[in-house]
Amino acid sequence: MHLINIIKTFAITALLTMTAVPASAQDILARQAPVDRKMKAVDTMALRILEREEGSAAIAMLYSEWNNKYAHKATETPDSFKIDLRNFCMPTSSRVLTSSFGPRWGRQHKGLDIKVYHGDTIRSAFDGKIRIVNYEANGYGNYVVIRHNNGLETIYGHMSKNLVKENQVVKAGTPIGLGGTTGRSTGTHLHFETRLCGIALNPALMFDFRNQDVTGDFYMYRKNTHSRESLMANRSTGKPNANEFSPAVASDKNQTAANRNTRSSRSNPKYHKVAKGETLFSIAKKHGMTVDQLCKVNRLGKKTKIRPGQILRYS
């Protein structure tokens, strides 16, 4: 009997020991979990501080001053510079480009024109600080310049209203203005520029408006290749070269090509810049169409007054 009691006691002890081991392990895991979460939070905070310090160092290297008086001033760019495109926000949800980066009307178009409507919300592309909030009657209209932590400066032009103040710190996605057509503009759109040390870079190298995304986590700017990359980026947007928006599109050569390939013309629209003295009738006649057709494609009334410099679509 005594032996049986000893065996029972041993069995119970063994059973308790076996059940206690997992419980102890679970307790350890349960106690460790909050510690792991805290360490993860600390690591994340440390990473953000490091990225912020790296960003501050990059800005200090690129820019020698903070000035609220000029929209942009070209300075020497480094031979190469890695631009962080993570944690971005598209400036507008519009996917429609109306003009690309490059030569246009005998001058350089330093940004992209994106179709927006009056009152559409325009947002900051990255975290940064507002450097300029201003109005320029013969240029940007209502515009905002932001210096970002990744070294870029972005410019947002022709807005109907500015919503931020100079020296204000903003996050990616902060509303900074409303869509409009102020300044030197022929229709409601957002003029969007990306600059490094005041030098205009093709935004299409970094922003894919059609897919509402950036082109990658990083963009490596290289002084000796960025011009060639810019031309390639224009082709990838599906937009015609900016030269096609010049008055030269009204030439007989281009008109003949348009008539020869109607399908291409429909997918690749052509535009006419109104010259002094021109009328809807004279423009329609020049491009082999009726006034009704010209008005319909541009959503104009027959009695609408057109002005020199206005852009009309004719195919």
Residue pairs with C-beta under 8 A, 6 or more apart in sequence:
51 84
51 149
52 149
55 84
55 149
55 150
55 151
56 149
58 81
58 149
58 150
58 151
59 147
59 149
59 151
61 78
62 78
62 81
62 151
62 196
62 197
63 75
63 147
63 197
64 75
66 131
66 147
67 73
67 131
68 131
68 132
68 166
68 167
70 132
71 132
71 134
71 136
71 140
71 143
71 145
71 155
72 145
72 153
72 155
72 193
72 195
72 198
72 200
73 198
74 197
74 198
74 199
75 197
75 198
76 197
77 196
77 197
77 199
77 221
77 223
78 221
78 223
79 222
79 223
79 224
80 220
80 221
80 222
80 223
81 151
81 196
81 220
81 221
82 218
82 219
82 220
82 221
83 150
83 151
83 152
83 196
83 206
83 218
83 219
83 220
83 221
84 150
84 217
84 218
85 150
85 206
85 214
85 215
85 216
85 217
85 218
85 219
86 217
86 218
87 126
87 127
87 172
88 125
88 126
88 172
88 214
89 123
89 124
89 125
89 126
89 172
89 173
90 123
90 125
90 207
90 209
90 212
90 213
91 114
91 122
91 123
91 124
91 125
91 154
91 156
91 190
91 192
91 207
92 114
92 116
92 120
92 121
92 122
92 123
92 179
92 190
92 209
93 212
94 114
94 115
94 116
94 120
94 190
94 209
95 209
95 210
95 211
95 212
96 114
96 115
96 209
97 112
97 113
97 114
97 115
97 209
97 210
97 237
97 238
97 239
98 113
98 114
98 115
98 187
98 189
99 109
99 112
99 113
99 239
99 242
99 245
100 109
100 112
100 204
100 234
100 237
100 239
100 240
100 241
100 242
101 109
101 110
101 111
101 112
101 200
101 202
101 203
101 204
101 230
101 233
101 234
101 242
102 108
102 109
102 202
102 230
102 231
102 234
102 241
102 242
102 243
103 109
103 241
103 242
103 243
103 246
104 242
104 243
104 245
104 246
105 245
105 246
105 247
105 273
106 246
108 200
109 242
110 193
110 200
111 155
111 157
111 191
111 192
111 193
111 194
111 200
111 203
112 191
112 192
112 193
112 202
112 203
112 204
112 207
112 209
113 189
113 190
113 191
113 192
114 189
114 190
114 192
114 209
115 188
115 189
116 122
116 179
116 188
116 189
116 190
117 179
117 188
118 160
118 178
118 179
118 180
118 181
118 188
119 160
119 178
119 179
119 180
120 178
120 179
120 190
121 175
121 178
121 179
122 156
122 159
122 175
122 176
122 177
122 178
122 179
122 190
123 172
123 173
123 174
123 175
123 176
124 146
124 154
124 170
124 171
124 172
124 173
124 174
124 176
125 146
125 148
125 152
125 154
125 172
125 207
126 146
126 148
126 149
126 150
126 152
126 154
126 172
127 148
127 149
127 170
127 171
127 172
128 146
128 147
128 148
128 149
128 154
128 169
128 170
129 146
129 147
129 167
129 168
129 169
129 170
130 144
130 145
130 146
130 164
130 165
130 166
130 167
130 168
130 169
130 170
130 176
131 145
131 146
131 147
131 153
131 166
131 167
132 143
132 144
132 145
132 166
133 143
133 144
133 162
133 164
133 165
133 166
134 140
134 142
134 143
135 141
135 142
135 143
135 182
135 183
136 143
136 183
137 183
137 184
138 183
138 184
139 157
139 183
139 184
140 155
140 157
140 158
140 183
140 184
140 191
141 157
141 158
141 159
141 180
141 181
141 182
141 183
141 184
141 185
142 157
142 158
142 159
142 160
142 161
142 162
142 177
142 180
142 182
142 183
143 155
143 156
143 157
143 158
143 159
143 162
143 183
143 191
144 155
144 156
144 159
144 162
144 164
144 176
144 177
145 153
145 154
145 155
146 153
146 154
146 156
146 170
146 176
147 153
148 154
151 196
152 194
152 195
152 196
153 194
153 195
153 196
153 198
154 192
154 193
154 194
154 195
155 191
155 192
155 193
155 195
156 176
156 177
156 190
156 191
156 192
157 183
157 190
157 191
157 192
157 193
158 180
158 181
158 182
158 183
158 185
158 188
158 189
158 190
158 191
159 177
159 178
159 179
159 180
159 182
159 190
160 177
160 178
160 179
160 180
160 181
160 182
161 177
161 178
161 180
162 176
162 177
163 175
163 176
163 177
163 178
164 170
164 174
164 176
164 177
170 176
179 188
179 189
179 190
180 188
181 187
181 188
181 189
185 191
186 309
186 310
186 311
187 311
192 203
192 207
193 200
193 203
194 200
194 201
194 202
194 203
194 205
194 206
194 207
195 201
196 221
201 221
201 226
201 230
202 226
202 229
202 230
202 233
202 234
204 230
204 233
204 234
204 236
204 237
205 215
205 219
205 226
205 229
205 230
205 233
206 214
206 215
206 219
207 214
207 215
208 214
208 215
209 237
210 237
210 238
234 241
234 242
240 268
244 268
244 270
244 271
245 271
245 273
245 311
246 273
247 272
247 273
247 275
248 254
249 270
249 271
249 272
250 272
250 286
250 287
254 270
255 286
255 287
255 288
258 265
258 270
258 315
259 288
265 315
266 315
269 313
269 315
270 313
270 314
270 315
271 311
271 312
271 313
271 314
272 283
272 286
272 287
272 311
272 312
272 313
272 314
273 309
273 310
273 311
274 283
274 306
274 307
274 308
274 309
274 310
274 311
274 312
275 308
276 308
278 306
278 308
279 306
280 291
280 294
280 295
280 300
280 302
280 304
280 306
281 291
283 294
283 306
283 312
283 314
284 290
284 291
284 293
284 294
284 314
287 294
287 314
287 315
289 314
291 302
292 302
294 300
294 312
294 314
295 301
295 302
295 304
297 313
297 314
297 315
298 312
298 313
300 306
306 312
